[in-house]
Amino acid sequence: MKISNVFVFFLTYLFSIGLNAQTVNLTTPDMTVQQGDYFDMEVRIENFDEIISLQFAVFWDETVLDFQGVTDYNLPEVDISANEQNYMLYGHLGKLRFFWFDPDPTFSGVTLDDGTAIFKIQFKAIGSNASTSLVEVAADPDIPPLPLEFVNAAGQEVDIDINVGVVTIDGVNASEESVTQDFTLFQNNPNPFTDLTNISFHLKQSSKTKLSIYDHSGKVVFERNENFTSGLHTIQVNRDLFTSAGSYFFTLKTENATATRQLVVQ
């Protein structure tokens, strides 16, 4: 191959990489609702350009939010019957699975305006006052696994950026602590976080104490187990411990008490 041809090939390759750079943004907004309210949670998109297929799951805390259904699809010819079968299977477990394919046989792709809600999830707020639930778009590892995947008209998987929403039940008196007979466990700060966060707890007496952080599947990503003196303790947690953004849980456990809170990694 001549040098000039190699140079042209290289430029073409670089140009194709630039053309293929695309990131779809998926957002569920923060909301504050009253106990007993029925409300809609929008799943919003940005940079939804020439997309021909997608699939993902949405997760929430079923003790805080009671799933009612899905409405207002803004994608053409959604297979509602097949998707509703998934909702019936998984909705009571705190998740739904969703998929869609471009009905156009030319696969030219669908483009939507930024901020469009591709659908709305209907919930009833059943949690206690000040309780919270993340509403998080993610892959579902359960069998059969469902990937988080968007494909464009060029047949390429695009990057996906997730912004996780938090629903608060009547957040006026939202608690920043969990109080037990042995300790007080505070909400991590900052939350959500992108670099470092601090988890603080106050022990009423010296105690063997275990702090664990784990993901939705129960996999432990951080653990510290030692004898702590009475008083206030703060443990710093680095973003590098987490393989992906999203919601995680942290649990503080002593011989007599256990408390769990959620943290959000960006």
C-alpha positions in Angstrom: 0.0 0.0 0.0 1.3 3.4 -0.9 2.1 5.9 1.9 -0.5 8.3 0.6 -3.2 5.6 0.7 -2.2 4.7 4.3 -2.5 8.4 5.3 -6.0 8.6 3.7 -7.1 5.4 5.5 -5.9 6.7 8.8 -7.7 10.0 8.3 -10.9 8.2 7.3 -10.6 6.0 10.5 -10.1 9.0 12.7 -13.0 10.8 11.1 -15.3 7.8 11.6 -14.4 7.7 15.3 -15.4 11.3 15.6 -18.7 10.7 13.8 -19.5 7.7 16.0 -19.0 9.6 19.3 -22.4 9.7 20.9 -23.7 9.7 24.5 -27.4 9.3 25.3 -28.3 10.8 28.7 -31.0 9.1 30.7 -32.5 11.0 33.7 -35.1 10.3 36.3 -35.8 13.5 38.2 -35.8 14.1 42.0 -39.3 14.4 43.4 -41.0 15.1 46.8 -44.4 13.5 47.2 -46.9 13.0 50.0 -47.6 9.7 51.5 -50.5 8.0 49.6 -50.0 10.2 46.5 -50.2 8.7 43.0 -47.6 10.3 40.7 -45.7 9.9 37.4 -42.0 9.5 37.2 -40.6 10.4 33.8 -37.7 8.6 32.2 -36.2 11.5 30.2 -33.6 11.4 27.4 -31.1 13.8 25.7 -28.9 13.2 22.6 -31.4 10.6 21.4 -30.3 10.7 17.7 -31.0 8.1 15.1 -31.5 5.3 17.7 -32.8 2.0 16.3 -33.0 -0.1 19.5 -32.7 0.1 23.3 -33.2 -2.1 26.4 -32.7 -1.4 30.1 -34.2 -1.9 33.5 -35.5 0.6 36.1 -35.1 -0.1 39.8 -36.8 1.3 42.9 -37.5 0.4 46.6 -40.8 -1.5 46.5 -41.3 -0.7 50.2 -41.4 3.0 49.4 -43.0 3.1 45.9 -45.8 0.8 44.7 -45.7 0.2 41.0 -49.0 1.0 39.2 -48.1 0.9 35.5 -46.4 2.6 32.5 -48.0 5.3 30.3 -47.3 7.9 27.6 -44.8 6.1 25.4 -43.0 8.6 23.1 -41.3 5.9 20.9 -43.1 4.6 17.7 -44.9 1.3 17.9 -43.7 0.1 21.3 -44.6 -3.6 21.8 -46.8 -2.8 24.8 -48.1 -6.3 25.2 -44.6 -7.8 25.6 -43.4 -5.1 27.8 -46.5 -5.3 30.1 -45.7 -9.0 30.6 -42.4 -7.9 32.0 -44.1 -5.4 34.2 -46.4 -8.0 35.6 -43.4 -10.3 36.3 -41.1 -7.8 37.9 -43.1 -4.7 39.0 -43.9 -6.0 42.5 -40.2 -6.8 43.0 -39.1 -3.2 42.5 -38.1 -3.2 38.9 -39.3 -3.1 35.3 -37.7 -4.3 32.1 -38.2 -2.3 28.9 -37.1 -2.9 25.3 -37.9 -1.2 21.9 -36.9 -1.7 18.3 -37.3 0.8 15.4 -40.3 -0.3 13.3 -39.0 1.4 10.2 -37.6 -1.4 7.9 -34.9 1.0 6.6 -33.5 1.3 10.2 -33.0 5.0 9.7 -33.4 5.5 13.4 -35.5 7.7 15.6 -34.5 11.1 16.9 -36.3 12.8 19.9 -36.0 16.3 21.3 -33.9 16.7 24.4 -35.9 16.4 27.6 -38.5 14.1 26.0 -39.9 11.5 28.4 -39.8 8.2 26.6 -42.4 6.9 29.0 -43.8 7.6 32.5 -43.9 5.1 35.4 -46.9 5.4 37.6 -46.3 4.9 41.4 -48.2 5.2 44.6 -46.1 6.6 47.5 -46.5 3.9 50.3 -43.3 4.6 52.3 -43.3 6.3 55.7 -42.7 9.9 56.2 -39.1 11.0 55.3 -38.4 7.6 53.5 -36.7 7.8 50.2 -36.2 5.6 47.1 -33.9 5.9 44.2 -35.4 5.4 40.7 -32.4 4.1 38.8 -31.9 3.1 35.1 -29.4 0.2 34.9 -28.7 -3.2 33.5 -30.5 -6.2 35.2 -28.1 -9.1 36.0 -30.9 -11.5 36.9 -31.5 -14.5 34.6 -32.1 -13.9 31.8 -29.8 -10.9 32.0 -30.9 -7.6 30.4 -28.1 -5.3 29.3 -28.3 -1.5 29.4 -27.9 -0.9 25.7 -28.7 1.7 23.0 -27.9 1.1 19.3 -27.8 3.8 16.6 -28.5 3.6 12.9 -24.9 2.8 12.2 -25.3 -0.4 14.2 -23.1 0.8 17.0 -23.7 0.8 20.7 -23.6 4.3 22.1 -22.4 5.5 25.4 -25.0 6.1 28.2 -24.9 8.6 31.0 -27.3 8.0 33.9 -28.7 10.6 36.2 -30.4 9.0 39.2 -33.5 10.5 40.7 -34.5 10.3 44.3 -38.2 10.3 45.5 -38.7 11.6 49.0 -41.9 11.0 50.9 -43.0 14.3 52.4 -39.4 15.5 52.7 -40.1 18.3 55.1 -39.0 16.1 58.1 -36.5 14.0 56.2 -34.2 12.3 58.7 -30.4 12.6 58.3 -29.8 9.8 60.8 -30.8 6.3 61.8 -31.0 5.9 65.6 -30.7 2.5 67.3 -30.1 1.3 70.9 -26.3 1.1 70.2 -25.5 3.9 67.8 -26.6 6.7 65.5 -25.8 6.2 61.8 -25.7 9.4 59.7 -26.3 9.8 56.0 -23.1 9.9 54.1 -21.9 13.4 53.1 -21.8 14.5 50.3 -24.5 12.4 48.7 -24.5 11.9 45.7 -20.7 12.1 45.4 -18.1 12.1 42.6 -14.8 11.9 44.4 -14.9 11.3 48.2 -17.7 10.8 50.7 -17.7 10.5 54.5 -19.8 8.0 56.5 -20.2 9.0 60.2 -21.6 7.2 63.1 -21.8 7.8 66.9 -21.4 4.8 69.2 -23.0 4.9 72.7 -20.3 2.6 74.0 -17.2 0.8 72.8 -18.2 -2.0 70.5 -17.1 -4.4 67.8 -18.5 -2.7 64.7 -18.7 -3.6 61.0 -19.3 -1.1 58.2 -20.2 -2.6 54.9 -21.0 -1.1 51.5 -22.6 -3.3 48.9 -24.4 -3.1 45.5 -27.9 -4.2 44.4 -26.7 -7.8 43.9 -25.4 -8.0 47.5 -21.7 -7.9 46.4 -19.6 -6.2 49.1 -17.4 -3.3 47.7 -16.0 -2.1 51.0 -15.9 -3.4 54.5 -14.3 -2.3 57.8 -14.6 -4.5 60.8 -12.9 -3.5 64.1 -13.4 -2.5 67.7 -14.4 1.2 67.9 -14.4 3.3 71.0 -17.5 5.2 72.1 -18.2 8.5 70.4 -18.2 9.9 66.9 -16.3 8.2 64.0 -16.0 9.2 60.4 -14.8 6.9 57.6 -13.8 8.3 54.2 -14.8 6.4 51.1 -13.2 6.9 47.7 -15.0 6.8 44.4 -12.4 4.4 43.0 -13.9 1.6 45.1 -17.0 1.6 42.8 -17.0 0.1 39.3 -19.9 2.1 38.1 -22.2 5.0 39.0 -25.5 4.3 40.7 -27.1 3.5 44.0 -25.4 1.4 46.7 -26.2 0.6 50.4 -24.1 0.9 53.5 -24.8 -1.0 56.7 -23.5 -0.5 60.2 -23.7 -3.5 62.5 -22.9 -4.1 66.1 -23.7 -7.1 68.3 -27.1 -5.7 69.2 -28.2 -3.4 66.3 -28.1 -2.9 62.5 -29.0 0.1 60.3 -28.8 0.6 56.5 -28.8 3.7 54.4 -28.4 4.4 50.7 -25.6 6.3 48.9 -25.4 7.5 45.3 -22.2 7.3 43.3 -21.9 9.6 40.2 
